[in-house]
Amino acid sequence: MTRPRIALLNAAHDGDHTRRNFRRELDADLVEYRTTERDLPETFAFDGCLVTGSRASVYWDEPWIADLQAWVGEAVDRGLPFLGVCYGHQLLADVLGGTVEPMDEYEIGYRTVEREGSSRLLEGLDPEFTAFTTHSDHVAELPPGAETLATNDYGIHGFRQGDVWAVQFHPEYDVETAETIAREKDLAAERTERVLAGITPENYAAACEAKQLFDNFVDIVAERSAGPDARPAGDD
């Protein structure tokens, strides 16, 4: 199967961690675009696309966000498979007609996430799995026709609509990224220390299970690029 070409739509303002993490986890030819600098592809000549996390909110009135929403909307209409992570999860929900709202409480740290139903994206993950989370917005209402893939006490942690998949948690994070993000957040000192204390080798090892979804997404993209005959029987 041909190695797929994927547009990495990097929405992080300081994208070094993001670049390193996704390049490590995705076995594909990644073409990166710094979307906060209004850098977007000039064509749609990709096998798939991935929208990363960001410290922004999708409802902010900023030109780069509007540009990104417009490009993603057209790419989805053209049938490109998408994966959204954290901010990307929210942006895809918004573009597809869902609702993104601020939360009453910040979710951060290693948390338990529960799968709902069956999904090709989450194949190989346990019904309950560990993942690192960090967000203060959430998908309050799914897009029309979307199905929930994962949840926890804070709400929706994954959805699918057609060839669009999205997760709220961060399967790409390594320990360095988790520690950096925890220190950068404007949290009470006591809570920051609790989060840092939870970033242990054991929790990171448990969270590595969720990285399987990147291999699953790359397989999905490669199969769709190869045509319907390449899809496995029962592909959702």
Secondary structure, 3 states (H helix, E strand, C coil): CCCCEEEEEECCCCCHHHHHHHHHHCCCEEEEEEHHHCCCCCCCCCCEEEECCCCCCCCCCCHHHHHHHHHHHHHHHCCCCEEEECHHHHHHHHHCCCEEEEEEEEEEEEEEEEECCCCCCCCCCCCEEEEEEEEEEEEEECCCCCEEEEEECCEEEEEEECCEEEECCECCCCHHHHHHHHHHCCCCHHHHHHHHHCCCHHHHHHHHHHHHHHHHHHHHHHHHHHCHHHCCCCCC
